[in-house]
Amino acid sequence: MTGNLTPDEQRFEDLRKRQRFVPLTPRIDNILSRLMTKTGYSRVQSANVLDKVWGEVAGPLAAVTKAGNIRRGVLDVICKNSAVMQELTFQKQMVIQQLNQRLDGQTIKKIKLRVVDF
């Protein structure tokens, strides 16, 4: 096939074969996602969402409790006193179900309760 080409056409064919792949420009959503992850903003945003949802789910107990981090499906909750901790222990399964319904992308398997005076 290359024998039928003129010298100019053959040069152009050689240049075309030597061209390298030029990657497309990255999508803005991918760039922003990586930037949010790198700067830690996504953690701050998810902590704010967790605080809001915890306030809705815990109801009146939200004033004397604080939701901490979620690690491997375990939510750390700080309680002001042992009576609050015992009340949350009784309602634990209901609270877990409501949290899982309201939190997008995160699944809570257990709640770890601690008493700390804050």
HELIX and SHEET records of a PDB file:
HELIX    1   1 THR A    2  ASN A    4  5                                   3    
HELIX    2   2 PRO A    7  ARG A   18  1                                  12    
HELIX    3   3 ILE A   28  THR A   39  1                                  12    
HELIX    4   4 TYR A   41  ALA A   58  1                                  18    
HELIX    5   5 GLY A   59  VAL A   64  5                                   6    
HELIX    6   6 SER A   82  PHE A   90  1                                   9    
HELIX    7   7 LYS A   92  ARG A  102  1                                  11    
SHEET    1   A 3 THR A  65  ARG A  71  0                                        
SHEET    2   A 3 VAL A  74  CYS A  79 -1                                        
SHEET    3   A 3 LYS A 110  VAL A 115  1                                        
END                                                                             
